[in-house]
Amino acid sequence: MDDNQEIRNNAPEVRIEPGGPIVLKGYFTFRDSSGNIITGEQEIYLCRCGGSKNKPFCDDTHKIIGVPG
């Protein structure tokens, strides 16, 4: 396998759930606004409604206050 193929196979997936969070899945490094770092194979859900009490992570507040599709 060439290096470009390996990068494509390991590239993280980013998707926006209709009416919900932004989902990041794969191997990556994530640094939040407090400087906390998460590295590795993971799936994280990021708030996009602005109401989460655990920002930047989703806590399902969008189910109460709503978020555009």
C-alpha positions as CSV (number, residue, x, y, z in Angstrom):
1,M,0.0,0.0,0.0
2,D,1.4,3.4,-0.9
3,D,1.5,6.3,1.6
4,N,-1.4,8.1,0.0
5,Q,-3.6,5.1,0.2
6,E,-2.8,4.6,3.9
7,I,-3.6,8.2,4.6
8,R,-7.0,7.8,2.8
9,N,-7.8,4.7,4.7
10,N,-7.0,6.3,8.1
11,A,-8.6,9.7,7.4
12,P,-11.2,10.7,9.9
13,E,-14.8,10.8,9.0
14,V,-16.7,14.1,9.7
15,R,-20.5,14.1,9.4
16,I,-23.3,16.4,10.6
17,E,-26.2,14.6,12.1
18,P,-29.5,16.1,10.9
19,G,-30.8,18.1,13.9
20,G,-27.9,16.9,16.0
21,P,-24.2,17.1,16.6
22,I,-21.1,17.0,14.4
23,V,-19.6,13.5,14.6
24,L,-15.8,12.9,14.2
25,K,-14.8,9.3,13.8
26,G,-11.4,7.8,13.1
27,Y,-7.8,8.3,14.2
28,F,-7.1,11.9,15.0
29,T,-5.9,14.4,17.6
30,F,-8.5,16.7,19.1
31,R,-7.6,19.7,21.3
32,D,-10.4,21.6,23.1
33,S,-10.5,25.2,24.1
34,S,-9.1,24.3,27.5
35,G,-6.0,22.7,25.9
36,N,-7.1,19.1,26.7
37,I,-5.9,16.7,24.1
38,I,-7.5,13.5,23.0
39,T,-5.5,11.3,20.5
40,G,-6.3,8.0,19.0
41,E,-9.0,6.0,17.3
42,Q,-12.2,7.5,18.5
43,E,-15.7,8.8,17.9
44,I,-16.7,12.1,19.4
45,Y,-19.8,14.2,19.2
46,L,-19.4,18.0,19.1
47,C,-22.2,20.4,20.1
48,R,-23.6,22.6,17.4
49,C,-26.8,23.8,19.1
50,G,-24.8,26.0,21.6
51,G,-26.6,24.6,24.6
52,S,-24.4,21.8,25.8
53,K,-23.2,22.1,29.4
54,N,-20.2,20.0,28.4
55,K,-18.9,22.0,25.5
56,P,-17.4,21.3,23.0
57,F,-19.0,17.9,23.4
58,C,-22.7,17.2,22.8
59,D,-24.9,16.3,25.8
60,D,-28.1,15.9,23.8
61,T,-29.4,19.4,24.7
62,H,-30.3,19.7,21.0
63,K,-33.2,17.3,21.7
64,I,-34.7,19.9,24.1
65,I,-33.9,23.2,22.4
66,G,-33.6,22.1,18.8
67,V,-31.0,22.7,16.2
68,P,-31.4,23.4,12.5
69,G,-31.1,20.3,10.2
